[in-house]
């Protein structure tokens, strides 16, 4: 993954101590990873997961659970394709009360 976005932080915000102190990070707030131009220590920075190829591991960082339902994107797509003459409340009620139970 690559981006043209450039942010530079001072380096005092990317550590757990900086986050606990409430220090705002220009990189994190700009939805960008810290890079070599930032003032942070690469060994302590918590905003370099993609460039360091750190990912979440099932069982250690992520727990698998059985669930049912639809995500918000699917719900909004369904609302868009339902007749415009129906109000949003009526559409939501249809999805939550009728459709979900019909496909479960």
N, C-alpha and C positions, 0 to 999 in steps of 0.2 A: 504494500500500500504506500502511496506517495502523494504528497500534496505540495502546493505552492505556498500555503499558509506559513507565515513566519511570525513567531512570537518569541519574545525573550524575557525570561524571568531573572530575578536576582539570585535565585538559588536558595533562599531562606524559606520557601513555601512548599517545596516538593518532598519534604521529609514528614514522617508522622508527627514530629514535634511541631512543625510549622502548621500543619492542618489543625492540630489540637489548639494552637494559639490563635487560629482564625485568620492567618495570613493569606491574602488572596494571591493566587498564582495567575499571571497573565497568560501563560501557556494553557493551563487547565481551563480557565474561564473562556479562552478563545477556542476551545475544543481542538487543541493541537498538542502534540507530544513535545516534551523538552528535547532539544538537540544539542549538538556540540557548541553552539553559540550561547547557550544559557549559562548562567553562573552557578548552576547546581553541580553537586558531586555525583557523577554517573553511578557510583556504587550505592548511594543512599537515596537517589531520586526515585519517587514512586509514580512518575509520569512518563515512563519510557517502556512500557510493557510490550508494545508492538515492535519497536525497533530491536528490543532484546529478545524477541520471539518468546515472550512469556505468555502462556495461555492458561485458562482455568482447567483443572483436571477433575474429571468425574470421580466422585468419592472423597476427594480431598477438599476441593473448593466448591463443588457443585453437587447438589443432592438430586437424584432422579425421583420424581413423584408422579403418580398416576393422577390425572385430572381430566376434566371435560369442560367444554365451553368453547367460546370463540373469542379471538383477540379483537381489540378495538378497531383495527384496520378493516377486518372482515365485517364487523358490525356496521361501520360507517359505509362500506360499499353496499351492504344490504339496504341500509336506509336510503341510499341514493337511487337504487333500482325499484324501490316500492313506489306506488303511485303518489304523485305530488299532491293529490287532493287530500291525502291522509296527513294529519298533523304529525310532528316529530314524536310527541308523546304516544300517539297511537302506534306509530311505527316501532318505537322502542318496546312498547308493551307486547306487540305481536312477536318481535324477535325473542324477548326474554320469557314470555309466558307460553307461547305456542310453538315457535320454530325450534327452540332449543330442546324442548321435551319431545318433539316429533323426530328429531334426528339422533337422539341419545341412544 
